[in-house]
Amino acid sequence: MVSHDSQPAAAIALPRPLSQLPLGFADAAADAQASFRAALQALSMPGLPLPCGVAAPTVPGLMPATVALLLALMDHETPVWWAAPGAAPWLQFHTGAPQAASPAQAHFAVCQLGASWPALEAFCPGTDASPERSTTLLVELASWQGGTPQRCHGPGFREPRSLCLSGLPPGFWVQWQDNHARFPSGVDVIFICGDQLMGLPRTTVVGNVAQGVS
């Protein structure tokens, strides 16, 4: 989910001079609103690649849609866990978002392409009473195609869809089945490839096409 209550998190030492940091949005209000709408649309229409809605600034180590979502969704009350924290000072400068000390304390997690990150169960699932306190993962992919086909269905799907996402760690889809079983707790994922994003809310049922799982 994309709203959370605040929790303590670590401050980040900002580099000097600050002029070395990458830029933020050209039009902060309008671009943030467009990116926020894109995130909501992606989670309400799971399994469909959608544009991030803005021309995001260039930030080394991050895809354009990741940059857009970070600038739109983060603030000083949203601790962020980074698989590779090189861009953490940039985000804190523009949004105030602190760095989470562990995946379990993160409101959002940034899982960059090629970086290692823990199993989904390591992140905060929220509780049955407060599922909105769970972690939302921003997961960068190599491609929308080329991975093992998975059949997906659930709320937001008019009909089942097949996903072939490339760049996920081994065992991800087994972890996802466990995550789905925890509903109403569980994490949500927004996949990112270039300037596009795809939502996978915890309500989505996923099974391996080759094994005939549904």
C-alpha positions as CSV (number, residue, x, y, z in Angstrom):
1,M,0.0,0.0,0.0
2,V,1.1,3.6,-0.5
3,S,0.2,5.2,2.9
4,H,1.8,4.5,6.2
5,D,2.2,5.6,9.8
6,S,5.6,7.0,10.9
7,Q,8.3,4.9,12.6
8,P,11.8,5.8,13.7
9,A,14.5,5.5,11.0
10,A,18.1,6.4,10.5
11,A,19.2,9.9,9.2
12,I,21.5,10.0,6.2
13,A,24.6,12.1,5.9
14,L,24.2,14.4,3.0
15,P,27.2,15.0,0.7
16,R,28.8,18.4,0.3
17,P,28.3,20.3,-1.9
18,L,24.6,19.6,-2.3
19,S,24.9,20.9,-5.9
20,Q,26.4,17.5,-6.7
21,L,23.1,15.7,-6.1
22,P,20.8,14.9,-9.0
23,L,17.8,17.1,-9.6
24,G,14.2,16.5,-8.5
25,F,11.0,17.0,-10.6
26,A,10.9,20.0,-12.9
27,D,7.4,20.8,-11.7
28,A,7.3,19.3,-8.2
29,A,3.5,19.5,-7.6
30,A,2.2,18.5,-11.1
31,D,4.8,15.7,-11.6
32,A,4.3,14.2,-8.2
33,Q,0.5,14.2,-8.7
34,A,0.9,12.5,-12.1
35,S,3.3,9.9,-10.7
36,F,1.1,9.2,-7.7
37,R,-1.9,8.6,-10.1
38,A,0.2,6.2,-12.1
39,A,1.1,4.2,-9.0
40,L,-2.6,3.9,-8.0
41,Q,-3.6,3.0,-11.5
42,A,-0.9,0.3,-11.7
43,L,-2.1,-1.3,-8.4
44,S,-5.7,-1.1,-9.5
45,M,-4.9,-2.7,-12.9
46,P,-2.4,-5.4,-11.9
47,G,-0.2,-7.1,-14.5
48,L,-0.3,-4.3,-17.1
49,P,2.8,-2.2,-17.9
50,L,1.8,1.5,-17.7
51,P,3.8,4.7,-18.2
52,C,5.0,6.5,-15.1
53,G,3.4,9.7,-16.5
54,V,6.3,12.1,-16.2
55,A,9.7,12.9,-17.6
56,A,11.8,11.9,-14.6
57,P,15.2,13.4,-13.8
58,T,18.3,11.2,-14.3
59,V,19.6,9.6,-11.1
60,P,22.5,7.2,-11.5
61,G,21.6,3.6,-10.5
62,L,17.9,4.1,-10.8
63,M,15.4,3.6,-13.6
64,P,13.2,6.6,-14.6
65,A,10.0,5.2,-13.2
66,T,11.7,4.4,-9.9
67,V,12.9,8.0,-9.7
68,A,9.4,9.3,-10.4
69,L,7.7,7.1,-7.8
70,L,10.3,7.9,-5.1
71,L,9.9,11.6,-5.6
72,A,6.1,11.3,-5.6
73,L,5.5,8.8,-2.7
74,M,8.2,9.6,-0.2
75,D,8.4,12.1,2.6
76,H,10.0,12.5,6.1
77,E,7.6,9.9,7.5
78,T,8.4,7.1,5.0
79,P,11.5,5.1,5.9
80,V,13.1,3.5,2.8
81,W,15.2,0.4,2.7
82,W,17.7,0.2,-0.2
83,A,19.1,-2.9,-1.8
84,A,21.9,-0.5,-3.0
85,P,21.8,2.8,-1.0
86,G,23.8,5.0,-3.4
87,A,20.8,7.2,-4.2
88,A,19.6,7.5,-0.5
89,P,21.2,11.0,0.0
90,W,19.5,12.3,-3.1
91,L,16.1,11.1,-2.0
92,Q,16.5,12.5,1.5
93,F,17.5,15.9,0.2
94,H,14.5,16.2,-2.1
95,T,11.8,14.5,0.1
96,G,13.2,14.1,3.6
97,A,12.8,10.3,3.5
98,P,15.0,8.6,6.0
99,Q,16.8,5.3,5.5
100,A,15.2,2.3,7.2
101,A,17.5,0.4,9.4
102,S,16.1,-3.0,8.2
103,P,13.6,-4.3,5.7
104,A,11.1,-4.9,8.5
105,Q,11.1,-1.2,9.4
106,A,10.6,0.0,5.8
107,H,7.5,1.6,4.5
108,F,9.1,1.3,1.0
109,A,11.9,-0.8,-0.4
110,V,14.0,0.0,-3.5
111,C,15.2,-3.2,-5.1
112,Q,17.5,-2.1,-8.0
113,L,18.2,-4.3,-11.0
114,G,21.2,-6.5,-10.2
115,A,21.2,-5.9,-6.5
116,S,20.6,-8.5,-3.8
117,W,17.5,-8.3,-1.6
118,P,16.0,-10.5,1.0
119,A,12.9,-12.7,0.8
120,L,9.5,-11.1,0.9
121,E,8.9,-12.4,4.4
122,A,11.7,-10.1,5.7
123,F,9.7,-7.0,4.9
124,C,6.9,-5.6,7.0
125,P,3.5,-7.4,6.2
126,G,1.4,-5.0,8.4
127,T,-1.2,-6.7,10.5
128,D,-4.7,-7.9,9.9
129,A,-6.0,-4.8,11.8
130,S,-3.6,-2.4,10.0
131,P,-2.6,-3.9,6.6
132,E,-1.7,-0.4,5.4
133,R,1.5,-0.5,7.5
134,S,3.1,-3.1,5.2
135,T,6.1,-2.5,3.0
136,T,5.6,-1.6,-0.7
137,L,8.5,-2.9,-2.8
138,L,9.7,-1.0,-5.9
139,V,11.4,-3.8,-7.9
140,E,13.4,-3.0,-11.1
141,L,13.3,-5.6,-13.9
142,A,15.5,-6.4,-16.9
143,S,12.5,-6.8,-19.2
144,W,8.7,-7.5,-19.1
145,Q,9.5,-10.6,-21.2
146,G,11.9,-13.6,-20.9
147,G,11.1,-15.0,-17.5
148,T,9.2,-18.1,-16.5
149,P,5.5,-17.7,-17.4
150,Q,3.2,-17.1,-14.5
151,R,-0.6,-17.1,-14.6
152,C,-2.1,-14.3,-12.6
153,H,-5.7,-13.5,-11.6
154,G,-7.6,-11.8,-8.8
155,P,-9.1,-8.4,-8.1
156,G,-8.4,-5.9,-10.9
157,F,-8.1,-8.6,-13.5
158,R,-10.9,-8.9,-16.1
159,E,-9.4,-12.2,-17.1
160,P,-6.2,-14.2,-16.1
161,R,-3.0,-12.8,-17.6
162,S,0.4,-14.4,-18.2
163,L,3.5,-12.6,-16.9
164,C,7.0,-13.5,-18.0
165,L,9.0,-11.0,-15.9
166,S,12.8,-11.1,-16.3
167,G,15.2,-10.2,-13.6
168,L,13.5,-11.6,-10.5
169,P,15.5,-13.5,-7.9
170,P,15.1,-17.3,-7.7
171,G,12.1,-18.4,-5.7
172,F,10.3,-15.1,-5.9
173,W,7.0,-16.5,-7.1
174,V,7.0,-19.2,-4.4
175,Q,7.5,-16.4,-1.9
176,W,4.7,-14.5,-3.5
177,Q,2.3,-17.4,-3.0
178,D,3.1,-17.3,0.7
179,N,2.7,-13.5,0.7
180,H,-0.8,-13.8,-0.9
181,A,-1.8,-16.4,1.7
182,R,-1.2,-13.9,4.5
183,F,-4.0,-11.6,3.2
184,P,-5.1,-9.1,4.5
185,S,-1.5,-8.7,5.6
186,G,1.3,-9.0,3.1
187,V,3.5,-6.7,1.0
188,D,2.6,-5.1,-2.3
189,V,5.0,-4.8,-5.3
190,I,5.4,-2.3,-8.0
191,F,7.6,-3.7,-10.8
192,I,9.6,-1.2,-12.9
193,C,11.2,-1.4,-16.2
194,G,12.6,1.8,-17.7
195,D,9.8,4.4,-17.6
196,Q,7.0,1.9,-17.1
197,L,5.5,0.3,-14.0
198,M,3.3,-2.6,-13.2
199,G,1.4,-3.2,-10.0
200,L,1.2,-6.5,-8.1
201,P,-1.0,-6.1,-5.0
202,R,-1.1,-8.8,-2.4
203,T,-4.5,-9.8,-3.6
204,T,-3.1,-11.2,-6.8
205,V,-3.1,-15.0,-7.2
206,V,0.0,-16.3,-9.1
207,G,0.9,-19.8,-10.4
208,N,3.4,-21.4,-12.7
209,V,1.9,-21.9,-16.1
210,A,4.1,-24.9,-17.0
211,Q,3.1,-26.7,-13.8
212,G,-0.6,-26.0,-14.4
213,V,-1.0,-24.1,-11.1
214,S,-3.8,-21.6,-10.9
